[in-house]
Amino acid sequence: MNRTDRNEQRASQIMQAALQCFLSKGFHQTSMRDIAQAAGVSLGNLYNHFPGKEALILATAEAEQDELQPLLQRLAGCNGERAQVQGFLRDFHTLCRQPEWALLSVEVLAESARNPAVAAAFAGNRAQLQRGLAEALQEVARRERRRPVLAPALQAQVLLDAIESAALRQGLGEASDADTDVLDPSLLAVLLGARA
């Protein structure tokens, strides 16, 4: 293994340790020393890879973007098929409901309120997701030869907000049985728009 590969592997190891620390302690309660210890590296080595905790939090946004890429690719290939868009929404809902994802979403929301750089990084991921969904919804409307009740961008925002807010409530420990079925077929039909 060459030096570049070792550095990438070490950075990945540090990132995984940081994520675990962020999940167990939160962004603010996690120190760089905690991360170094969890990663099994010296504090100096940690700083060689990441100049500070903000860099690790921003790297979390990049990791989120990587996690969303397969979903975005699937969404781009929907070709106006309603069932494909519904499949994307179910998969995104499943991703958002993962306990780690939900908990990290709460941390991201809090940190975004304090740190404009973090807010911009995660907002970029959300905007990319919303644009992709809006385009897919517009294709569904075209294919079904109907006029959407809502503009596709607003329709996408409402759908994503419903899914993400349920995950946030779960991450905060406030989810109830009623929250578990955000994608109820009748609600989803209304949000997606009726067929012609």
C-alpha positions, 0 to 999 in steps of 0.5 A: 500500500502506497503512502496516498492509500495509507493516508486515505485509509487513515482519514477514513478511519478517523472519519468513522471514529468521528461519526461514532463520537458525534453520535454518542456525544454530539458535535459540541461534547466531542473533543478532538482528543475523543476522536483521536482516541476512538480512531487510535491515532495521536492527536498530532496525526489527527490534526495532520488529516483534519485541521479541526472539528469543523473540518470533520463536521463538513466531512460529514456533509460530504459523507452524507452526499456520498450516501445520497448519490445512489438514491439520486441516480435512481431518481434520475432514472425514474423516466416519469414512472410513478412507481419508481418515484414512490420507490425512491421515497420509500428508500429515502424514508428508510434511510432517514429512519435509521437511528444513526441517520436520525440522530445525526440529523438532529446534531446537524440541524443544531450545528447548522443554526450556529455555523453558516459553513455547516448550514451551507454544506448540508443545505447544498445536499438538501437542494440537490435532493429537492431538485432531483425529486422536483425533476422526477415529479415533473416527469411523472406529471408529463408522462401522466399528462396532468397538471400538478396541483403544486409546483414540482419544487414545492411538491418535492419540498413537502415530500422531503419535509414530511420524511425528514421531520418524521426522522427528526422526531424519531432522533429526538425520541418524540416519534409516535406510532402515527409518525411511522407511516409518513408514506401512507398510500393515500397521503402519498397519492395526494402529495404526488398528485392524482393520475389523470 
